[in-house]
């Protein structure tokens, strides 16, 4: 047993509402957690959402051309198959509609608290619960499930002179649909997954498009097509055919994992295919040279597009093979000295992934924030729990990302872990919490980082958004989804301290059984 007596006392008003579980965020992770809690028979929970509707990143990202690069039948919940996906790779509007559908079908609306941004969460060691401040009022919760996701807070680079730019500025995740780009001189900063979708969509409209490219991506053809009405009817009439389709898509990607994680040299064939794709699309040798990556394919996420390269070859498009370094009025200056005039700047520069913003708002048992605890890099136990933060867990936590498959597979594995975590609290009984042991967190992360050393993400010769400020990969899971599912199937109490409030009375049976269980599995 452990007691956290050094944590801050949290004063509360007597009428503050209390729930058993507070879920933060209503994207795939948050809605999946809500469905799983209901299936576990838990109805005393809320889903706190800072916006006015569900959808997470698929609500926030509505830029032109926004779509998923994972096939729709795999990028959806296994427990909520959708027989009516219109295309192999569905657009943002269909994915958002799917999440609204899941919300309704599984009766989640009564649990949703919109316009409730979490300002601070503080662990109360005496009452063994979390005191949560939100923009719509306070509440307390026995357990917090943070499902804010890594793609929730846009990252805009700190560029000298940006404040003085007289034109329009916005990030891809905060697209201004009221602003007319027609005829404008538009600068797109970044060449990631968002930018390669945006560029082909806006290129025919704008007067001039300048793409600032620090590093060219590897781009493969997007094998996309409409799913026929016959296929959709078959999936509706025979649901097992949807499961078979999903299983086939999963199996292909599962077989590919070893090339990324153990044998990066096997990616040579894929690299040659990508080079041929580039050569077919870009005839100008100088432009082709600028668009050819100098790192191993897979080191950064492989992007899919049939229209990106052709758009860059159009006469109203310029590629600046350098990052944006300074802004002087309406003049944009690249690191190589190239100057460009612009009316609009669109940042496709990604998100705060390795410096999770929610971490600044979580105060644990020792009075430290999660951001302070993670100051030298994010780490958690099985991608879920952090030492010193009892009864607090993440969905899509550190090292749970994927480089070639569907994040929904990882989310569902973490939902298994969450469900067993809550079950273990029930088994222990009374006012109780589980706090990940520092040794268990360190052992798990040592194993993950050792496996990471030979992956393409670490050896491929690139600097990607998977890496934190110290160059450590705290984003990607270095194995198969099957391995991760096995590792998160159940909570091992030997990896946790059982925490009870100071002065809590136990029966002999309760104390002996629980302490013996913890010691035996340590």
Wavefront OBJ file of the C-alpha trace (Angstrom):
o trace
v 0.000 0.000 0.000
v 1.030 3.586 -0.529
v -0.197 6.909 0.683
v 0.445 10.207 -1.066
v 0.442 12.641 1.835
v 2.650 15.236 0.172
v 0.112 16.137 -2.491
v -1.683 19.473 -2.327
v -5.002 19.685 -0.537
v -7.648 20.735 -3.026
v -10.419 22.937 -1.619
v -13.807 22.244 -3.121
v -17.232 23.788 -2.899
v -19.751 21.429 -1.263
v -21.960 21.237 -4.365
v -19.296 20.249 -6.891
v -20.631 17.345 -8.987
v -18.726 14.058 -8.831
v -18.445 11.302 -11.434
v -16.675 8.006 -11.423
v -14.858 8.655 -14.714
v -14.152 11.877 -16.604
v -13.170 11.406 -20.248
v -11.456 14.347 -21.950
v -12.055 14.744 -25.667
v -14.660 13.388 -28.081
v -12.635 12.142 -31.020
v -12.090 8.465 -31.726
v -10.318 7.953 -28.379
v -12.879 9.732 -26.219
v -15.957 8.264 -27.902
v -14.361 4.813 -27.875
v -13.730 5.165 -24.141
v -17.344 6.216 -23.592
v -18.682 3.225 -25.510
v -16.408 0.856 -23.615
v -17.397 2.289 -20.231
v -21.076 1.741 -21.045
v -20.323 -1.806 -22.160
v -18.598 -2.367 -18.818
v -21.815 -1.276 -17.098
v -20.442 2.108 -16.053
v -22.823 4.983 -16.692
v -21.513 7.458 -14.103
v -19.155 9.282 -16.446
v -18.919 12.448 -18.510
v -17.102 13.323 -21.721
v -15.627 16.813 -21.484
v -15.284 18.485 -24.885
v -13.918 21.993 -25.420
v -15.765 22.450 -28.725
v -19.499 22.413 -29.480
v -19.610 19.029 -31.226
v -17.867 15.672 -31.348
v -15.212 14.677 -33.835
v -11.798 15.666 -32.500
v -9.254 16.147 -35.252
v -11.917 15.224 -37.835
v -14.007 18.156 -36.662
v -11.136 20.622 -36.495
v -9.476 19.707 -39.792
v -11.861 20.696 -42.560
v -9.341 22.124 -45.022
v -9.857 21.540 -48.768
v -9.106 17.945 -49.705
v -8.985 16.673 -46.122
v -9.195 12.878 -46.076
v -7.694 9.890 -44.290
v -4.715 7.970 -45.674
v -5.847 4.700 -44.082
v -8.678 2.736 -45.795
v -12.026 3.534 -44.210
v -12.970 -0.039 -43.322
v -9.835 -0.212 -41.181
v -10.047 3.376 -39.926
v -13.246 2.727 -37.966
v -14.226 0.900 -34.785
v -14.388 -2.899 -34.973
v -17.515 -2.731 -32.809
v -19.184 -0.172 -35.106
v -18.577 -1.262 -38.718
v -19.882 1.058 -41.413
v -21.070 -0.765 -44.555
v -21.694 2.526 -46.365
v -18.244 4.078 -46.731
v -18.391 5.802 -50.143
v -14.713 5.454 -51.070
v -11.673 3.354 -50.188
v -10.208 6.473 -48.524
v -13.092 8.578 -47.254
v -13.061 12.324 -46.831
v -13.215 14.278 -43.587
v -16.947 14.950 -43.803
v -17.741 11.217 -43.906
v -15.448 10.404 -40.996
v -16.974 13.177 -38.916
v -20.471 11.953 -39.802
v -19.417 8.445 -38.748
v -18.388 9.735 -35.304
v -21.709 11.541 -34.924
v -23.423 8.266 -35.869
v -21.430 6.336 -33.251
v -22.412 8.944 -30.658
v -26.095 8.418 -31.401
v -26.121 4.640 -31.874
v -24.368 4.016 -28.553
v -26.396 6.587 -26.591
v -23.507 8.844 -25.667
v -25.203 12.240 -25.923
v -26.381 12.362 -22.259
v -22.743 12.010 -21.175
v -21.367 14.810 -23.370
v -20.457 18.183 -21.869
v -19.731 20.565 -24.740
v -17.924 23.903 -24.402
v -16.152 22.441 -21.371
v -12.454 22.979 -21.887
v -10.357 21.470 -19.110
v -8.313 24.222 -17.453
v -6.662 22.189 -14.690
v -6.775 18.736 -13.086
v -5.351 18.296 -9.596
v -5.002 15.045 -7.674
v -6.444 15.173 -4.166
v -4.531 12.602 -2.125
v -6.885 12.813 0.861
v -10.081 12.211 -1.071
v -8.436 10.074 -3.742
v -10.005 11.847 -6.673
v -9.242 14.425 -9.319
v -10.464 18.002 -8.909
v -11.164 19.269 -12.415
v -11.650 22.882 -13.416
v -13.420 23.419 -16.730
v -14.692 26.440 -18.620
v -18.231 25.349 -17.725
v -17.575 24.766 -14.019
v -15.794 22.401 -11.616
v -16.276 18.697 -11.019
v -14.440 15.796 -9.429
v -13.754 12.304 -10.742
v -12.299 9.074 -9.378
v -10.600 8.333 -12.703
v -9.547 10.574 -15.582
v -9.164 9.218 -19.121
v -7.382 11.782 -21.257
v -8.219 11.320 -24.936
v -7.138 14.700 -26.248
v -5.030 13.037 -28.923
v -1.705 14.106 -30.443
v -3.296 16.005 -33.345
v -5.374 18.452 -31.341
v -3.271 21.594 -30.853
v -1.814 23.177 -34.008
v 1.860 24.059 -34.087
v 2.782 27.379 -35.702
v 6.520 28.069 -35.949
v 7.928 31.138 -34.250
v 9.005 33.086 -37.329
v 10.454 36.591 -36.912
v 8.124 39.192 -38.369
v 5.020 36.996 -38.485
v 3.071 39.493 -36.370
v 3.789 42.219 -38.911
v 2.471 40.278 -41.917
v -0.386 42.396 -43.342
v -2.220 39.531 -45.039
v -4.234 36.550 -43.891
v -2.644 33.806 -41.767
v -4.163 30.503 -40.662
v -3.193 26.910 -39.837
v -4.539 23.965 -41.808
v -6.410 22.785 -38.693
v -8.130 26.172 -38.339
v -9.090 26.735 -41.956
v -10.919 30.010 -42.670
v -13.678 28.978 -45.068
v -14.967 32.544 -45.288
v -11.735 33.787 -46.851
v -11.654 33.686 -50.658
v -8.304 32.465 -51.992
v -9.156 33.103 -55.644
v -6.473 35.094 -57.384
v -4.400 35.505 -54.209
v -0.666 34.960 -53.774
v -0.662 32.055 -51.317
v 2.309 30.656 -49.406
v 1.949 27.128 -48.030
v 4.473 26.321 -45.303
v 5.144 22.620 -44.777
v 5.004 19.428 -46.839
v 3.293 16.975 -44.514
v 0.054 15.021 -44.858
v -2.149 18.141 -44.721
v -0.122 20.207 -47.190
v -0.070 17.545 -49.884
v -3.879 17.440 -49.750
v -4.319 21.219 -49.648
v -1.952 22.163 -52.501
v -3.787 20.298 -55.312
v -7.148 21.626 -54.112
v -6.255 25.305 -53.999
v -3.737 25.431 -56.876
v -6.374 25.947 -59.622
v -7.955 28.817 -57.637
v -5.014 30.927 -56.534
v -3.041 33.428 -58.558
v 0.304 32.175 -57.333
v 1.187 29.366 -54.936
v 4.572 29.184 -53.236
v 5.410 26.021 -51.301
v 8.073 26.306 -48.600
v 9.642 22.868 -48.281
v 12.257 22.119 -45.639
v 12.241 18.405 -46.406
v 10.521 16.678 -49.345
v 8.228 13.772 -48.445
v 8.123 10.368 -50.051
v 4.840 10.202 -51.989
v 3.191 7.032 -53.249
v 0.139 6.770 -55.523
v -3.194 6.834 -53.722
v -5.046 3.702 -54.817
v -8.469 5.167 -54.217
v -11.799 4.368 -55.822
v -15.501 4.652 -55.204
v -17.008 1.696 -53.348
v -19.825 0.438 -55.556
v -23.460 0.279 -54.480
v -23.286 -3.512 -54.975
v -20.415 -3.765 -52.467
v -22.277 -1.610 -49.971
v -25.439 -3.696 -50.330
v -23.376 -6.837 -49.779
v -21.809 -5.382 -46.623
v -25.246 -4.421 -45.271
v -26.786 -7.823 -46.039
v -23.809 -9.905 -44.880
v -21.950 -8.056 -42.101
v -19.214 -10.695 -41.989
v -18.028 -9.424 -45.397
v -17.199 -6.075 -43.782
v -15.207 -7.914 -41.112
v -13.383 -9.894 -43.801
v -12.508 -6.713 -45.669
v -11.216 -5.123 -42.477
v -9.240 -8.244 -41.600
v -7.600 -8.320 -45.027
v -6.568 -4.655 -44.781
v -5.215 -5.232 -41.263
v -3.302 -8.362 -42.237
v -1.463 -6.680 -45.108
v -0.255 -3.896 -42.844
v 0.658 -6.285 -40.057
v 2.918 -8.183 -42.452
v 4.584 -4.932 -43.533
v 5.554 -3.894 -40.004
v 8.829 -5.835 -39.870
v 10.244 -3.792 -42.752
v 9.744 -0.649 -40.667
v 10.760 -2.035 -37.293
v 13.450 -4.676 -37.926
v 14.637 -4.679 -41.537
v 14.556 -1.154 -43.025
v 16.658 -2.357 -45.973
v 13.598 -4.261 -47.179
v 11.993 -0.907 -47.976
v 14.230 -0.524 -51.029
v 11.556 -1.835 -53.414
v 8.983 0.614 -52.066
v 11.540 3.413 -52.422
v 12.110 2.538 -56.088
v 8.339 2.595 -56.686
v 8.160 6.046 -55.103
v 11.025 7.295 -57.295
v 9.221 6.043 -60.406
v 6.060 7.802 -59.263
v 8.027 11.046 -58.937
v 9.712 10.606 -62.329
v 6.394 9.970 -64.083
v 4.818 13.098 -62.597
v 7.679 15.624 -62.667
v 9.502 15.969 -65.988
v 11.615 19.014 -65.028
v 14.891 17.522 -63.710
v 15.640 20.526 -61.479
v 12.219 20.350 -59.796
v 12.458 16.574 -59.560
v 15.789 16.907 -57.768
v 14.252 19.327 -55.256
v 11.401 16.897 -54.593
v 13.625 13.842 -54.114
v 14.136 12.946 -50.439
v 17.630 12.138 -49.172
v 16.473 9.796 -46.407
v 15.113 6.263 -46.316
v 11.444 5.877 -47.203
v 9.327 5.309 -44.078
v 11.524 7.459 -41.816
v 8.820 10.087 -42.129
v 5.239 9.058 -42.795
v 4.793 7.860 -46.380
v 2.228 10.143 -48.006
v -0.398 9.127 -50.567
v -1.479 11.363 -53.443
v -2.128 11.227 -57.174
v -2.456 14.996 -57.535
v 0.324 16.536 -55.415
v 3.189 16.206 -57.903
v 1.085 17.292 -60.925
v -0.014 20.393 -58.982
v 3.602 21.324 -58.239
v 4.385 21.136 -61.963
v 1.750 23.746 -62.847
v 3.010 27.147 -64.071
v 1.484 29.101 -61.154
v 3.366 27.078 -58.520
v 6.862 27.693 -57.141
v 8.685 25.292 -54.840
v 11.166 26.885 -52.460
v 13.438 24.083 -51.271
v 14.031 25.755 -47.923
v 12.120 26.619 -44.780
v 10.523 29.984 -44.089
v 12.884 31.918 -41.827
v 11.709 35.552 -41.749
v 8.823 37.810 -42.750
v 9.291 41.452 -43.737
v 5.877 42.959 -44.304
v 4.365 40.995 -47.172
v 7.754 39.575 -48.189
v 8.525 36.034 -47.079
v 12.208 35.160 -46.813
v 13.411 31.560 -46.937
v 16.464 30.222 -45.142
v 18.320 30.129 -48.482
v 17.558 33.830 -49.095
v 14.714 33.344 -51.575
v 12.136 36.137 -51.300
v 8.446 35.780 -52.137
v 5.518 38.180 -51.976
v 2.331 36.759 -50.448
v -1.201 37.777 -49.521
v -1.919 34.636 -47.503
v 0.144 32.240 -45.392
v -1.223 28.752 -44.761
v 0.714 26.774 -42.150
v 0.663 23.029 -42.667
v 3.175 22.594 -39.858
v 1.546 19.892 -37.775
v 0.725 19.684 -34.091
v 2.161 19.608 -30.589
v 2.778 15.862 -30.534
v 5.830 15.286 -28.321
v 4.957 18.166 -25.968
v 1.352 17.285 -25.204
v -0.369 20.579 -24.176
v -2.757 18.863 -21.736
v 0.313 17.873 -19.652
v 0.625 21.450 -18.378
v -2.853 21.105 -16.883
v -2.347 17.927 -14.868
v -1.011 18.237 -11.296
v -0.106 14.891 -9.794
v 0.405 13.408 -6.336
v 3.654 15.257 -5.672
v 2.360 18.646 -6.758
v 4.242 18.524 -10.056
v 2.598 18.865 -13.430
v 2.805 16.081 -15.964
v 4.711 18.477 -18.224
v 7.359 18.889 -15.509
v 7.550 15.138 -15.044
v 7.966 14.754 -18.811
v 10.457 17.623 -19.161
v 13.101 15.193 -20.453
v 10.665 13.358 -22.716
v 7.264 11.696 -22.491
v 7.106 8.225 -21.034
v 4.365 6.117 -19.586
v 3.524 2.542 -18.689
v 2.117 0.683 -21.696
v 1.252 4.018 -23.311
v -1.355 4.697 -20.642
v -0.275 5.648 -17.109
v 2.470 7.797 -15.578
v 4.167 7.450 -12.197
v 2.850 9.972 -9.664
v -0.500 10.389 -11.409
v -2.882 7.904 -9.806
v -6.073 6.954 -11.645
v -5.079 9.054 -14.667
v -4.462 7.540 -18.065
v -4.093 8.533 -21.674
v -5.597 7.102 -24.812
v -2.985 7.503 -27.574
v -0.258 8.129 -25.040
v 3.520 7.986 -25.537
v 4.782 5.422 -28.071
v 1.366 4.297 -29.229
v 1.466 5.838 -32.710
v 1.726 3.842 -35.927
v 3.740 4.500 -39.033
v 1.806 2.306 -41.455
v -1.562 1.246 -40.055
v -4.754 2.404 -38.360
v -4.618 4.179 -35.015
v -8.057 2.765 -34.247
v -6.384 -0.606 -33.657
v -4.168 0.943 -30.996
v -7.038 2.895 -29.466
v -9.110 -0.270 -29.045
v -6.176 -2.006 -27.357
v -5.877 0.885 -24.913
v -9.616 0.676 -24.261
v -9.065 -2.946 -23.187
v -6.439 -1.711 -20.728
v -8.717 1.057 -19.459
v -11.572 -1.381 -18.901
v -9.387 -3.761 -16.877
v -7.932 -0.836 -14.926
v -11.416 0.111 -13.730
v -12.211 -3.538 -12.993
v -9.099 -3.795 -10.803
v -10.237 -0.766 -8.807
v -13.535 -2.564 -8.201
v -11.743 -5.738 -7.105
v -9.556 -3.794 -4.673
v -12.671 -2.152 -3.259
v -13.252 1.026 -1.269
v -11.577 4.361 -1.906
v -8.543 3.225 -3.848
v -6.237 4.313 -6.637
v -3.527 2.738 -8.759
v -0.265 4.588 -9.322
v 2.244 3.276 -11.869
v 5.523 2.326 -10.214
v 8.492 4.359 -11.490
v 10.481 1.166 -11.988
v 7.726 -0.330 -14.134
v 7.483 2.828 -16.243
v 11.255 2.882 -16.732
v 11.408 -0.826 -17.583
v 8.632 -0.523 -20.175
v 10.211 2.528 -21.787
v 13.675 0.977 -21.804
v 12.261 -1.982 -23.698
v 10.435 0.274 -26.157
v 13.469 2.476 -26.798
v 15.779 -0.517 -27.222
v 13.472 -1.876 -29.898
v 13.260 1.574 -31.456
v 17.005 1.676 -32.166
v 16.839 -0.485 -35.277
v 13.611 0.921 -36.743
v 13.499 3.033 -39.876
v 12.181 5.938 -37.797
v 15.472 6.075 -35.907
v 17.894 4.877 -38.572
v 16.386 6.343 -41.734
v 18.343 9.609 -41.678
v 15.510 12.081 -41.193
v 14.215 14.405 -38.502
v 10.488 13.811 -38.131
v 7.669 14.908 -35.888
v 7.938 11.494 -34.248
v 11.080 12.706 -32.414
v 11.100 14.970 -29.369
v 13.512 17.849 -28.717
v 16.242 15.452 -27.585
v 15.855 13.239 -30.646
v 14.050 10.421 -28.829
v 11.114 8.763 -30.559
v 8.282 9.102 -28.035
v 5.525 8.773 -30.627
v 5.681 5.466 -32.516
v 5.106 1.907 -31.334
v 8.058 -0.232 -32.559
v 6.103 -3.423 -33.111
v 2.920 -4.977 -34.447
v -0.593 -4.076 -33.333
v -0.945 -7.714 -32.240
v 1.976 -7.308 -29.828
v 0.508 -4.122 -28.408
v -2.899 -5.699 -27.953
v -1.314 -8.557 -26.029
v 0.680 -6.135 -23.848
v -2.438 -4.129 -22.932
v -4.961 -6.919 -22.542
v -4.812 -6.792 -18.736
v -3.451 -4.588 -15.975
v -0.593 -6.176 -14.041
v -1.008 -5.025 -10.436
v 2.656 -5.791 -9.887
v 3.407 -2.698 -11.961
v 1.339 -0.461 -9.669
v 1.256 0.842 -6.140
v -2.141 0.495 -4.541
v -2.942 3.866 -2.993
v -5.454 4.435 -0.212
v -6.308 7.657 1.545
v -4.444 8.417 4.809
v -6.110 6.766 7.773
v -8.365 4.522 5.710
v -9.655 1.518 7.625
v -9.260 -1.929 6.022
v -10.507 -5.330 6.941
v -7.715 -7.868 7.448
v -8.891 -9.737 4.377
v -8.831 -6.602 2.220
v -5.339 -5.564 3.295
v -3.740 -9.009 3.232
v -5.212 -10.126 -0.070
v -4.406 -6.951 -1.940
v -0.904 -6.496 -0.562
v -0.109 -10.158 -1.208
v -1.364 -9.820 -4.777
v 0.799 -6.782 -5.428
v 3.914 -8.320 -3.861
v 3.478 -11.647 -5.617
v 3.332 -10.009 -9.057
v 6.098 -7.466 -8.484
l 1 2 3 4 5 6 7 8 9 10 11 12 13 14 15 16 17 18 19 20 21 22 23 24 25 26 27 28 29 30 31 32 33 34 35 36 37 38 39 40 41 42 43 44 45 46 47 48 49 50 51 52 53 54 55 56 57 58 59 60 61 62 63 64 65 66 67 68 69 70 71 72 73 74 75 76 77 78 79 80 81 82 83 84 85 86 87 88 89 90 91 92 93 94 95 96 97 98 99 100 101 102 103 104 105 106 107 108 109 110 111 112 113 114 115 116 117 118 119 120 121 122 123 124 125 126 127 128 129 130 131 132 133 134 135 136 137 138 139 140 141 142 143 144 145 146 147 148 149 150 151 152 153 154 155 156 157 158 159 160 161 162 163 164 165 166 167 168 169 170 171 172 173 174 175 176 177 178 179 180 181 182 183 184 185 186 187 188 189 190 191 192 193 194 195 196 197 198 199 200 201 202 203 204 205 206 207 208 209 210 211 212 213 214 215 216 217 218 219 220 221 222 223 224 225 226 227 228 229 230 231 232 233 234 235 236 237 238 239 240 241 242 243 244 245 246 247 248 249 250 251 252 253 254 255 256 257 258 259 260 261 262 263 264 265 266 267 268 269 270 271 272 273 274 275 276 277 278 279 280 281 282 283 284 285 286 287 288 289 290 291 292 293 294 295 296 297 298 299 300 301 302 303 304 305 306 307 308 309 310 311 312 313 314 315 316 317 318 319 320 321 322 323 324 325 326 327 328 329 330 331 332 333 334 335 336 337 338 339 340 341 342 343 344 345 346 347 348 349 350 351 352 353 354 355 356 357 358 359 360 361 362 363 364 365 366 367 368 369 370 371 372 373 374 375 376 377 378 379 380 381 382 383 384 385 386 387 388 389 390 391 392 393 394 395 396 397 398 399 400 401 402 403 404 405 406 407 408 409 410 411 412 413 414 415 416 417 418 419 420 421 422 423 424 425 426 427 428 429 430 431 432 433 434 435 436 437 438 439 440 441 442 443 444 445 446 447 448 449 450 451 452 453 454 455 456 457 458 459 460 461 462 463 464 465 466 467 468 469 470 471 472 473 474 475 476 477 478 479 480 481 482 483 484 485 486 487 488 489 490 491 492 493 494 495 496 497 498 499 500 501 502 503 504 505 506 507 508 509 510 511 512 513 514 515 516 517 518 519 520 521 522
